[in-house]
Amino acid sequence: MQITFKLYANLGEHLPLDKRQGNAMTLDVAPGANIVQVIEPFALPMKLVHLVLVNGVYVPPEERATRTLAEGDVLAIWPPIAGG
């Protein structure tokens, strides 16, 4: 099945070079894959996986290993960001 995978800010460096400018890529994942399984191959530092959204809905850290994805879902991840 296919999902859209988006990485923002410095996490975008973990995407293939040709996908970094748009911060997104289409990704083939196994049916029933969970969020942790999707991000593992990208070697994201887990301390930087801060804000995780599926279709615009926040997924808390304790649900990321069990929250499965469906065809067409959009998985977006942001690192902690400071502002002022």
N, C-alpha and C positions, 0 to 999 in steps of 0.2 A: 504494500500500500504506500501511498505517497502523502507526505506532509510538507509544510513549509517550515524551515528552520531558520530562525533569525537570531543573530548575536550582535549586541550593541556595544558601543564604546570600545575599550581595548580588547574585549572578548572577540571582536570581529577578526582579529589576527589569527584566530584558530580556524577560520573558514579557508577553503581553497582560494588561491590568489585571484582567480577570475570572478569570485563571488564577493570579495571584500568590499568593493565600492558600494554595492547595494545592500550589504549586511544580511543578505538572505539567499537561501538556496532551496531547491526542491530536493527532498531526501526520500529515498526508498527505505522503508523500515518494515520489520516483520509485523504481521498482524498481532495485536495484543502487546506490542512493545510499550514499556513504560518510559517515563522521562529520563530516569537514570540510565537506562539501556541506550537511549538515543544519544545522550551527551558523552558517554564513556569514550567512544572512538575519537572524539575531538580533543581529548586530554585537557579539558577545562579544569583549572584549579578550583576545587569545590568551594574554597573560601571566597572566590569571586563570583560564584553562581548565587546571586542575591535575590533578584526579582525574577520570578518565573511565571509566565502567563501562558495559558492555553486558550486560544480564541478570545484573548482579552480578559480572561478570568484568572486571578491570582491563585497559584498553587503553593500552599505552605510547605516548608521543608519536610515535614513529617509525612507528607502525602506523595512526594516525588518518586519514591521507589514503587509505589502501588498504583499511581494514576496512569492508566493506559491511554494510548492515543488512538484516534480513529482516522480513517481516510479523509484527507482534506483539512485536518487540523493545522493550526498555526501555533508553533511552539516558539516563544520569544523569551530571551534571557538577557538581563542586564546585570552588570557588576554593581557593587555599592558605589554610589556617586555622591560626592559632597558638593554643596552649593552655598551660596551666600548672597 
